[in-house]
Amino acid sequence: MGMINLQNSLRYGPTGKKRKKHFTNRVKTKKPEFKTYTQSPCQLNTLREEQAKQYKSIMEEYMASGDYHKVVSDTTKREPMKYTGTLVKGIATMHKSNAVPVISQQEAEDIAKMRRN
């Protein structure tokens, strides 16, 4: 009686029992017939189609008229923002890097006398 190679055998399983199905002797099955997919009408899809007809996209209108690429925006450098009022007297540092606006002389003195507890 011959010895069965269980390590690399495709016809026999790890228990030594002969396998019923082997990749070289596959069971021939019929291929499924090709059926075209027909989508059932969905209420959400019909609502989207109605809204697309009612509310047209502004970008699509620009592209249809040819004005889409003619839109030019202003790219000049803006002037930096500056405080021009008289309410704020200056800026004080209260604790570490906490910058606080100073409105009156009394407030500046209070911030200067403030200590950490």
Secondary structure by P-SEA (a helix, b strand, c coil): cccccccccccccccccccccccccccccccccbbbbbbcccaaaaaaaaaaaacccaaaaaaaacccccbbbbcccccccccccccccccccccccbbbbbccaaaaaaaaacccc
